[in-house]
Amino acid sequence: MTTLSCGTLPGNTHAPTGPALPVLSDGVRVPLAAGGEVEYAALDYAASAPALRSVWADVAEFAPLYGSVHRGAGYLSQRATELFERSRETVASFLGCRPDDRVVFTRSTTDSLNLLATALPAGTHVFVFETEHHAALLPWRRHHVTHLPAPRSRAAAVRAAEAALADAPAGAPKLLCVTGASNVTGELWPVRELAAAAHRHGARVVLDAAQLVPHRAVDVSELDVDWVAFSGHKLYAPFGSGVLAGRADWLDTAEPYLAGGGATRVVARGADGRLTAEWSAGEARHEAGSPNVIGAYAIAAACRALSAAGYGALAEHEERLLGVLRDGLAAVPAVRELSLFGQDAPRIAVVSFTVAGRDSAEFARELSERYGIGVRSGLFCAQPLVRRLLGEADADGDCEGPVQAIRASFGAGTPAEHVHRLIRAVRELAG
């Protein structure tokens, strides 16, 4: 039986002390179409990273103590509430949040950006590059939106944003939505420079860090962004939680994202007989319903694990394997890597490519059935960008060129053998 003394909470006993971050998928064996089994090569981290073993252990330790957050006077409810709020503090510290920033727990990056979209003041003008993930492209439809064309370099991205912001109506609230790292090419965007350009023109900035934060440290204060959004399932933490962290004022004055318990302080009948609500202040305003305490705690556990391991060591491991993968793919004549900023642009461990004469979905299926390799095929919820890059990758100008791409992505838990296996498989399948 699990017991905790009053004031004691789980959380740090399972945090790793070195750069190795074992994941739950380590050692999982999968069947091959030709018979036999092989250790699964999980190379689809950009969609969902496998959970860290340390995160799973922390969650398992807490699970017997699960209680209703903010809802009860009993011991388990009090412990769960304390752990939930400590998880918020952990995330705030992990992100380098400012003292008065809000940290709202959501379901995902998509949920976070949609929440922020509902909180924008009337008349807000939103600027977003067409290269973004759909989660960053689509939430702003109720506002005036300028979709910036795909830039061909990091410097061009800053110039394009600056020019568009300079032409925006004076006095209107403005928001620039930027990605930290592309979920298609892995290329790093110049977040700090884009934030500086936005602030020069009185605009605020929200950073889609879904792909960035699993691979690089994200410091809200250092990057000088106003909000950051990310998902737990990409940060080695399962359970369907996300985070929106940043400036309080627009969030505190907006109608609640969801109306219901927790978001209200008082519900009563007014003089006209209709029900009226006085909304909660702070994060509770946008966390209606029973919060996902296990999901929030899983995110906090992942934050602790990554901080303990150190992003420098993790990035070195990933960049070494990324170099091996890109060099290996480049040596296969039929393979074309997709890139927006050019081959030398800095990037995280995400590589998308096509294979001449091969259907990408079929190719990905063969990687799974014949080699036990899990990758992603498709348009990766970034259709405008991928379609543009696919057209450029069709070197022969054939209108029957590739309609989808293949994406390999990995992270802190990836062994070198998985990358070498993918290179060998691509070489064999490409003929």
Helices and strands as residue ranges (DSSP letters): E 29-31, E 37-39, E 41-42, H 53-62, G 63-65, H 75-94, E 102-106, H 109-119, E 125-129, H 134-137, E 144-148, H 154-166, E 174-179, H 191-200, E 204-208, H 220-223, E 227-231, G 232-234, E 242-246, H 249-253, E 264-269, E 275-279, G 282-286, H 293-309, H 311-330, E 335-337, E 350-355, H 360-371, E 373-374, E 376-378, H 383-393, E 405-409, H 416-430
